Amino acid sequence: MVRITIVLLALTNFALFAIALRLLFAPERRAPLATRLMVAVGSVVTCLHVYGLATSPLTVRAVTAAAGLYVLSGGLFLWAARSVRGRGFRLAYVPGTPGPVFSGGPYRWFRHPLYLSYTLAWIAGAVAVLSIHLLFTVAAMGAFYVGAAYREERQMLRSSAGAEYRAYRRRTGVLLPKVLFLGRAP
């Protein structure tokens, strides 16, 4: 039962991410190579994670921690997706003129909550099976997300919303919330 539960949690997260490719982001006639590569590598990594979850020895402690990460990942993803739906967000690495700065929902706390949610799901798989091999997949996918995040930020800074985005960056963390120190406002 533990194995079925963790596999279903993983598959639920990966299904949400796949559905978002079609429903959440602005449609693109032809995604750039980096986007297609990220999706292809993500598909392979998904298969590796599901295979690992289905076949590796599991401990209750590791699966419990991983289940928490999958739930956190899925919850954050749904919150972020609901917040940005219909706002013209683009797939990673897709060029274009950025829209206005959005700071609603989880974007109040993180500049890239969708990338954070994806990363949490990859970490969950590695934690569940206690696999160094799956940590390499976390690093590979994380590299795509970090690259996309910094590319998107450079685009925002060069856009007409650049000044507003600089202020947003000062008060909002990239993947973790900025902490208030000594009563200073974010």
For each residue, the residues with C-beta under 8 A, 3 or more apart:
1: 4 5
2: 5 6 58 60 63
3: 6 7 53 54 58
4: 1 7 8
5: 1 2 8 9 63 67
6: 2 3 9 10 53 58 63 66 67 70 128
7: 3 4 10 11 50 53 54
8: 4 5 11 12
9: 5 6 12 13 66 67 70 71 74 124
10: 6 7 13 14 49 50 53 70 121 124 125 128
11: 7 8 14 15 50
12: 8 9 15 16 70 74
13: 9 10 16 17 70 73 74 77 121 124
14: 10 11 17 18 46 49 50 121
15: 11 12 18 19
16: 12 13 19 20 74 77 78 81
17: 13 14 20 21 42 77 118 121
18: 14 15 21 22
19: 15 16 22 23 24
20: 16 17 23 24 25 77 81 114
21: 17 18 24 25 39 91
22: 18 19
23: 19 20 85
24: 19 20 21 81 84 85 89
25: 20 21 28 89 90 91
26: 88 89 90 91 94
27:
28: 25 31 35 90 91 94
29:
30:
31: 28 35 36 39 91 93 94
32: 35 36 93 94 95
33: 36 37
34: 37 38 92 93 144 147 148
35: 28 31 32 38 39 91 92 93 94
36: 31 32 33 39 40
37: 33 34 40 41 144
38: 34 35 41 42 92 93 141 144 148
39: 21 31 35 36 42 43
40: 36 37 43 44
41: 37 38 44 45 140 141 144
42: 17 38 39 45 46 141 144
43: 39 40 46 47
44: 40 41 47 48
45: 41 42 48 49 122 137 140 141
46: 14 42 43 49 50
47: 43 44 50 51
48: 44 45 51 52 133 134 137
49: 10 14 45 46 52 53 122 125 134 137
50: 7 10 11 14 46 47 53 54
51: 47 48 54 55
52: 48 49 55 56 125 128 129 131 133 134
53: 3 6 7 10 49 50 56 58 125 128 129
54: 3 7 50 51
55: 51 52
56: 52 53 128 129 130 131
57: 129
58: 2 3 6 53 62 63 128 129
59: 62 63 130
60: 2 63 64
61: 64 65
62: 58 59 65 66 127 128 129 130
63: 2 5 6 58 59 60 66 67 128
64: 60 61 67 68
65: 61 62 68 69 127 128
66: 6 9 62 63 69 70 124 125 127 128
67: 5 6 9 63 64 70 71 124 128
68: 64 65 71 72
69: 65 66 72 73 120 121 123 124 127
70: 6 9 10 12 13 66 67 73 74 120 121 124
71: 9 67 68 74 75
72: 68 69 75 76 120
73: 13 69 70 76 77 117 118 120 121 124
74: 9 12 13 16 70 71 77 78 117 121
75: 71 72 78 79
76: 72 73 79 80 106 113 116 117 120
77: 13 16 17 20 73 74 80 81 113 114 117 118
78: 16 74 75 81 82
79: 75 76 82 83 105 106 113
80: 76 77 83 84 105 106 107 113 114 117
81: 16 20 24 77 78 84 85 114
82: 78 79 85 105
83: 79 80 102 104 105 106 107
84: 24 80 81 87 89 102 105 107 114
85: 23 24 81 82
86:
87: 84 99 102
88: 26 99
89: 24 25 26 84 99
90: 25 26 28 94 96
91: 21 25 26 28 31 35 94
92: 34 35 38 115 144 145 148 152
93: 31 32 34 35 38 147 148 151
94: 26 28 31 32 35 90 91
95: 32 155
96: 90 155
97: 159
98: 152 155 156 159 161
99: 87 88 89 102 161
100: 161 164
101: 156 161 164 165 168
102: 83 84 87 99 107
103: 107 108 168 172
104: 83 107 108
105: 79 80 82 83 84 108 113
106: 76 79 80 83 109 110 113
107: 80 83 84 102 103 104 110 111 113 172
108: 103 104 105 172
109: 106 113 172 173 177
110: 106 107 113 116 172 173 174 175 176 177
111: 107 149 153 168 169 172 173 174 175
112: 115 116 145 149 152 174 175
113: 76 77 79 80 105 106 107 109 110 116 117
114: 20 77 80 81 84 117 118
115: 92 112 118 119 145 146 148 149 175
116: 76 110 112 113 119 120 175
117: 73 74 76 77 80 113 114 120 121
118: 17 73 77 114 115 121 122 141 145
119: 115 116 122 123 138 141 142 145 175
120: 69 70 72 73 76 116 117 123 124
121: 10 13 14 17 69 70 73 74 117 118 124 125
122: 45 49 118 119 125 126 134 137 138 141 142
123: 69 119 120 126 127 138
124: 9 10 13 66 67 69 70 73 120 121 127 128
125: 10 49 52 53 66 121 122 128 129 134 137
126: 122 123 129 130 131 134 135 137 138
127: 62 65 66 69 123 124 130
128: 6 10 52 53 56 58 62 63 65 66 67 124 125
129: 52 53 56 57 58 62 125 126 134
130: 56 59 62 126 127
131: 52 56 126 134 135
132: 135 136
133: 48 52 136 137
134: 48 49 52 122 125 126 129 131 137 138
135: 126 131 132 138 139
136: 132 133 139 140
137: 45 48 49 122 125 126 133 134 140 141
138: 119 122 123 126 134 135 141 142
139: 135 136 142 143
140: 41 45 136 137 143 144
141: 38 41 42 45 118 119 122 137 138 144 145
142: 119 122 138 139 145 146
143: 139 140 146 147
144: 34 37 38 41 42 92 140 141 147 148
145: 92 112 115 118 119 141 142 148 149
146: 115 142 143 149 150
147: 34 93 143 144 150 151
148: 34 38 92 93 115 144 145 151 152
149: 111 112 115 145 146 152 153 174 175
150: 146 147 153 154
151: 93 147 148 154 155
152: 92 98 112 148 149 155 156
153: 111 149 150 156 157 165 169
154: 150 151 157 158
155: 95 96 98 151 152 158 159
156: 98 101 152 153 159 161 162 165
157: 153 154 162 165 166
158: 154 155 162
159: 97 98 155 156 162 165
160:
161: 98 99 100 101 156 164 165
162: 156 157 158 159 165 166
163: 166 167
164: 100 101 161 167 168
165: 101 153 156 157 159 161 162 168 169
166: 157 162 163 169 170
167: 163 164 170 171
168: 101 103 111 164 165 171 172
169: 111 153 165 166 172
170: 166 167 186
171: 167 168 178 185 186
172: 103 107 108 109 110 111 168 169 177 178 186
173: 109 110 111 176 177 178
174: 110 111 112 149
175: 110 111 112 115 116 119 149
176: 110 173
177: 109 110 172 173
178: 171 172 173 186
179:
180: 183 184 185 186
181: 184
182:
183: 180
184: 180 181
185: 171 180
186: 170 171 172 178 180
